[in-house]
Amino acid sequence: MWVIKLGGSLLGAPELLRWLELLVKFGDGKVVIVPGGGLFANSVREAQQISNASDEVAHQLALLAMDQFGLLLAGMNPGLVTASSELELAERGWQHRGIVWLPSKMALADTSIPQNWQVTSDSLSAWLANKLGAEQLILVKSKSLITYQKEAPSKLQHLVDDELIDSQFVNFSKGKSFNAWALNKADYTIFEQGFSVQKLQEKGLQLNNIIN
């Protein structure tokens, strides 16, 4: 099982369509897409500022924003289906489908998840990867990773400061069995013949060495 988070910043980028095509073609029920929040989450931030709503309420709305982006992703490729529970995830896997996770139902049911803006789709991807016993977790980013790949950061805080990952990601990833990676949105090309750990090792920025 692989969990692949597609950031909301990819919306409108041609690379997003290619990611979805490859996930449908090679996913075979063994890859779960985690949607970012994107412009939907930005609307929640704006609404919170206007209304002075609590972080708890904003967290709930942000999860629904991820649901919205997930529904949008599924609508962009007819080969994708959505799943909002562990049972649905399992059923879609048995059906060998391309799966988009809608997180609100499962995430809101877990009261151990902090309800604030420090927990984004990055951390929730790690939460899901651990829950599903995934082998690989990939965060697909719009930001270039070349600098990090040339000189790996020694501390996770460097990535947090650069807003590559959220500040709670380490708490959801440290000591877990899955391998965590970051890829640029253009790196879909490494999977054009199928999802390969070897290709991932060659191109991806491995986060485990920084986290653990």
N, C-alpha and C positions, 0 to 999 in steps of 0.2 A: 504494500500500500504506500502510495505517495500522496502528500498533501502539497498543493501548489496554490500560493496566494497571489492573486492578480490585483495589484493596487488600483485604486480608483483613478489615479493619475494617468493610467493607460487609456482611459476613455477618449476616443477620437484619434488615437494613434493606430496606424495601419498594422503595427505589430500585434495589437490585441486580437485582431481577426485571425492572424496566423497562429497565435497561441491556442485559440479556441478550436481551430481546424485540427491542429495536431493532437489536442487533448481528446477530441472526438475520435480521431483516427486510431490513436494508440492507447487511449485510456483503458479500455476493456474492463471497466468497472473497478479498476485498481488505483485510479487517480481521483482525488476529490479536490475541486476548485473552491478556494475560500475567496469570496469577493471583498474588496476593500470598501470604503465608504464613499470616497470621491466627492463629487459635488453634492450628493445627498447628505453626507456627514457635514459638509461645509454649511449647508442650510440649517442643520441642527445647531451648530456653533452660533450662527447668526441669530437664530430664534432664541437660544439661551441668553444671549447678551441683551436682546430686546425685552425678554420676559423676566429675566433674573431667576430663571428656573434653577433648581438644584442640579449638582453633578449627577446625582442618582437618576433623576428624570432624563437628563441629557444622555446618560449612558444607555438607558432603555431606548430612547429615540435613535441613538447612533447605531444600535443593533438593528433596528428596523430599517435604518438607512442602508446597512449592509445587505439586508434582505432585498431592498429595492434594487441595488446594484446587481445582486445575484439574479434576480428576475430579469433584469435587463440583459445580462450576459446570456442567460438561457434563451432569451428572445432573439439574440443575435446569431444563433446557430441551432437549427432544428434537431441536431443530434444530441443536444444537451438536455438533461432533465434536472429538476431540483429535488432536494431532500432536506427535511427539517428535523428529523429525529434519527436516533441510532438504527431503529428498525427500517426506516426508509433508506438510509445509507446502505444498509446491508442488502435490502431488496434491489436497489439500483445496481449494486455490485454484482449480485447474482444474474442480473439482466445484461451485464457487460455494457453498461451505458456510460456516457460521459456525465459526470455528476457535479452539480453546483450546490454547495451547502448554503442553506439559509439559516444563519446562526441564532436568531433571536430566541427561539423556543428552548434550545438546549442550554444556551449561555445564561439566560435569565433564570433557569431552573437551578443553576449552580451558584449558591450564595457565597462561595469562597472567592469568586471572581470580583476583584475590586471594581466598584461602580464609579469610575472617574475617567478622565481623558488620558490618563497614563496607560490605560489598556486600550489598544487599537486592534485592528485586524491582524497585525503582526503577532501579538500575544495570543489572540484567539486562535490563530493558525497553529501555534505551538500547543495550545490547550487541546485542540482537536487531534493533532498528530499523536499526542500522548494517549488520548482517550481511545483512539482507533488502533494503537500499536503500530503506527506507520514507521516505515524504515527511513524515508527521506522527507524532509520538509524544505520547500523552496519558496523564498520570497522574491517575487519578480518586481523589480524596481525600474522607474524611469531614469533615476539618477545614474550617471556613469560610475562604474566600479573600478576603473583602470587604476586610479591612485591607490586604492586599497589592495588591489591584486599585486601591484608592484612592491608595495611595502605594507605588509599586513599590520593593522593596528594592534598595539599591545594591550589595549584596554577597551572593553565594551563601551565605556563612556564616550570614547571618540566617535563611535557610530551613533550613539544617542545624540551627542552634541551636533552631529552633522545631519540629524533627523533621518538617518537611514533606517533605523529601527526605533521602536518605542521603548520607554524606560523600564517597562515591566517585562520585556521579552526574556531577559536573563532568568527571571524568577519562574517563568513558564517553561524554560528550556534546559536549565542547568541540571545535570545528572540524569537526564532522560535518555532513552535508548535510541531515539531517532537522530539522524545526521541533519544538521541545519545548514542551509546554504542561502546565498543571495546571488541572483542573476540579474543582468540588465534585460530590459524588454526586448532588445535585439538578439538575445541569445537563444531565441526559439530555434535558430538554425541548427543548433547542436542536436536537436531531437527530431530532425526531419526524416531519420530512418528508424525512429522509435526511441523510447525512453531508456537511456543507458547510464548506469552509474559511472562507468568509465568516462563518458563524455562530460558528465557533471563534475567529476574530479578534475578534469583538464581545464574546464572553463569557469566553474563556480567559485565564489568566495566562501570558503568554509567558515562558519561561525562558531562551530564547536570548540575549536582551539582557543578562541577568544573568550568564550563563555566559561569553559570548565577550568 
